[in-house]
């Protein structure tokens, strides 16, 4: 797994005041019932047991096993003022399993 940060994202992370015991972590936001959509976001949270740590230019990014499973092998984190941190590609699945007897 490779995480890359654009210059704006790297600059923002380096200048953001992070509370003590808070670390940047990629989190997956899952929504849906029959279909599923997943959006990735960067949050600042406490350490969690079993998080993976990926370091990029002195910045440590954490992610859990669930999130790691759905990220692309190469994931980019970008930043812009309007939307904040943009992580990877969000996706949606319309697949729905229906069992008929």
N, C-alpha and C positions, 0 to 999 in steps of 0.2 A: 504494500500500500504506500502510495506517495501522496503527500499533501504539499501543495505549493500555495504560496501567498503572493498576490499581486503587490506592487509597490504601495498602492494606497492602503491595502489591508495590513501590510507589514508596518507601515508608518503609524496607522491608527492603533494597532496593538502595542507598539512600543511607547506611544504617548498616552495611552489610556491608564488612568489611575485605577488599579485593581485592588479591591479590599483584601485584607489579610485572609489567607486560607481560601481564596477564590481563584480559580484557574480557568482559562479558556477551554471549552469542551464543545465538540460537535455533537449536536443532539438531533434526533429524528422526531419529527412531529407527524404522527400517523392519523389519518382521518378516513372515514368511510364505513360502509356496512358491507354491501355486496361487492362493491368495487373498493379500491383502496388508493389513496393518494399519500405521498410521502414528501415532506419538505424538510430540508436540513437547515439548521440554524446554528449560530455560534452563541453559546451562553457562557456566563461566568458563574461557576458553581464550585462547591466543595469537592475534594478528592473523593473518588468512589473506589472501593476495592475492585480489583480486576480490570480497571481502565487500562487501555493501551496508551502509550505516550509516544507521540511523534514530534521530533524536534525540527524546527525550520529556522535557520538564522538566529538561534538563541531563544526562540519562542517555543514553549512546549504546549502542544495541542493534545488534549485527551479525548478519547472516545471509548464507548462501551462496545461489547461484542455485538449487540443487536444493531446498533448504528453502523458499525464497521461492515456488517454483512450486506448492507444495502448501498453502501457507497461504491462509486466506481473505483477501479484499481488506481486511477490517478484523479485526484480531487483538488479543485482549485478554490481558494477562498479569496473573494474580492471585497471591496468596500466602496460605497459611495454615500454621500451625505443624505440623500433622499431615502434610501432603502436600508442603510446600515450594512452589516456583513452579509454577503451572499455566498452560500456554500454549495458547491457542486451543482448537480442537475436534479431538480425535483422531478418526480414522475407520478403517473397515475396508471392504474390498472383497472380495466373494466371487467376483468374476468370474474365470473360468478359461478360457483359450483352448486348445482341443484341436483338432488338425488330424487329420482322418481321410482316408486315401487311398481 
